[in-house]
Amino acid sequence: MSFTLPTLNYNLDALEPHIDARTMEIHHGKHHQAYVTNLNNAIAGTDAENASIEDICKNISKYPMAVRNNGGGHYNHSMFWSILSPNGGGQPKGTLGEAINKTFGNFEDFKTKFNAAATTRFGSGWAWLIKNANGDLEICSTANQDNPLMDVAEVKGFPIIGLDVWEHAYYLHYQNRRPDYINAWWNVVNWDEAEKRFGM
């Protein structure tokens, strides 16, 4: 079973001005496609060919680094596109909104903590809001294309939202201004999808 590049649910320019069309074109069509191609090559002829991307991540320590990097890249980006929407932004409602308020005090304090995780992740990586094994929310970050599903992750859990802070996600529009990109990203977060993920 080969993995494939997921189709976006919106046009490349739909997230402007927060995320520009040219960045989306390169990020989705070039970077993510490369992760898919390299992952398929890395698992060819192995038992991972018949595994889901989630199971590959959960057992990543048994696979070569090429599977870890490209499998993580495929899972992370597939999730990333799904939690973006031209109709996003605002604040989460429902059970996720209640859980955020309970855990972090209020939405603004949650954003401050999440922004800190995204801003201080050195080099390339991701910031995450996850649901841990106890069903509680946590904020964490990972390097490169690692994610909290992986058995090698320092903080483990199921990703609810994740923010790509690799330079390829923002450099064309924001150059080295990662904090500006992070602040803009909140305007396109798809909280309806995040709520679904929280209920999984």
QUICORLIN-V690293 format. One record per residue. N is the residue number from 1. SS is DSSP state (2 for helix, 1 for strand, 0 for the rest). D_CENTER is the distance of its C-alpha to the mean C-alpha in whole Angstrom. Layout:
N,SS,D_CENTER
N,SS,D_CENTER
This chain:
1,0,23
2,0,21
3,0,18
4,0,17
5,0,15
6,0,14
7,0,16
8,0,15
9,0,16
10,0,17
11,0,19
12,0,18
13,0,20
14,0,19
15,0,16
16,0,19
17,0,20
18,0,17
19,0,15
20,0,18
21,2,19
22,2,19
23,2,16
24,2,14
25,2,17
26,2,17
27,2,13
28,2,13
29,2,16
30,2,17
31,2,14
32,2,12
33,2,16
34,2,17
35,2,14
36,2,15
37,2,19
38,2,19
39,2,17
40,2,20
41,2,23
42,2,22
43,2,22
44,0,25
45,0,28
46,0,26
47,2,26
48,2,22
49,2,23
50,2,23
51,0,20
52,0,17
53,2,14
54,2,13
55,2,17
56,2,16
57,2,14
58,2,16
59,0,19
60,2,17
61,2,20
62,2,23
63,0,21
64,0,22
65,2,19
66,2,19
67,2,17
68,2,15
69,2,14
70,2,14
71,2,13
72,2,10
73,2,9
74,2,10
75,2,8
76,2,4
77,2,6
78,2,8
79,2,5
80,2,4
81,2,8
82,2,9
83,0,8
84,1,10
85,0,14
86,0,17
87,0,18
88,0,16
89,0,16
90,0,19
91,0,18
92,0,17
93,0,20
94,2,21
95,2,21
96,2,17
97,2,19
98,2,22
99,2,20
100,2,18
101,2,22
102,2,23
103,2,21
104,2,21
105,0,24
106,0,22
107,2,20
108,2,21
109,2,21
110,2,17
111,2,16
112,2,18
113,2,17
114,2,13
115,2,14
116,2,16
117,2,13
118,2,11
119,2,15
120,2,16
121,0,14
122,0,16
123,0,16
124,0,13
125,1,10
126,1,7
127,1,8
128,1,7
129,1,9
130,1,11
131,1,14
132,0,16
133,0,19
134,0,21
135,0,19
136,0,19
137,1,16
138,1,15
139,1,13
140,1,12
141,1,10
142,1,10
143,1,12
144,0,11
145,0,9
146,0,10
147,0,8
148,0,10
149,0,11
150,0,13
151,0,17
152,0,17
153,0,15
154,0,17
155,0,15
156,0,14
157,0,13
158,1,11
159,1,8
160,1,9
161,1,6
162,1,3
163,1,5
164,1,6
165,0,9
166,0,11
167,2,14
168,2,14
169,2,11
170,0,14
171,2,17
172,2,19
173,2,19
174,2,19
175,0,20
176,0,20
177,0,19
178,2,16
179,2,17
180,2,18
181,2,15
182,2,13
183,2,16
184,2,16
185,2,12
186,2,13
187,2,16
188,2,13
189,1,11
190,0,12
191,2,14
192,2,16
193,2,13
194,2,11
195,2,15
196,2,15
197,2,12
198,2,14
199,0,17
200,0,16
